[in-house]
Amino acid sequence: MEQTISQGNRPKAPPELLAVQRIAWWTDGRWRIPFTRIRLGLDGLLGLIPVIGDALSLLPALRILWLAKRIGAPFGILLLMLKNLGLDFLFGLVPVIGDIIDIGYRANSKNATLLTQWWMQQQGAKIRQFTQQQLTELQIGDD
């Protein structure tokens, strides 16, 4: 017997969080280097252009920070995200070796993970309540 799950009170991630995850994917892990497990994105490619590339890669990183503030991330999370962003920028300023470190550091992905974990923690009670409700509905439907 096929069960349907009500959509009404289903917890959903805010569009800002989904945008942060999309930006992180594009900037840090969009492409895989052939014959390796290494992934890179626009941040790694832009970083190859001295100074200008590093400055340009700040734009999506700052957008992530702005979106995090917009969904209500606390000051402590924003500070950690800013630290990741700053380290990423500083690594990128070092020619060649800094670019390699920058590709591996993946600051935007770190920031997306921080924000996602914070949001999940904030929504934990709602998610558990929704899950319990769905399990109850499935058990009632089986009778």
Long-range contacts (C-beta under 8 A, 24 or more apart in sequence): 1-141, 1-142, 3-137, 3-138, 3-141, 5-134, 5-137, 6-134, 6-137, 9-130, 9-133, 10-130, 11-123, 11-126, 11-127, 11-130, 13-119, 14-71, 14-119, 16-67, 16-68, 16-70, 16-71, 17-67, 17-71, 17-115, 17-116, 17-119, 19-67, 20-64, 20-67, 20-68, 20-111, 20-112, 20-115, 20-116, 21-112, 21-116, 23-60, 23-63, 23-64, 23-108, 23-112, 24-64, 24-106, 24-108, 24-109, 24-111, 24-112, 25-109, 26-60, 27-57, 27-60, 27-61, 27-108, 28-106, 28-107, 28-108, 28-109, 29-106, 29-109, 38-103, 40-103, 41-108, 43-88, 43-102, 43-103, 43-107, 43-108, 44-99, 44-102, 44-103, 47-92, 47-98, 47-99, 47-102, 47-103, 48-99, 50-95, 51-93, 53-92, 54-89, 54-92, 54-93, 57-88, 57-89, 57-92, 58-85, 58-89, 60-108, 61-85, 61-88, 61-89, 61-107, 61-108, 61-111, 64-108, 64-111, 64-112, 64-115, 65-111, 68-111, 68-115, 71-115, 71-119, 73-115, 73-118, 74-118, 77-114, 77-115, 77-118, 80-114, 81-111, 81-114, 81-115, 84-110, 84-111, 84-114, 85-111
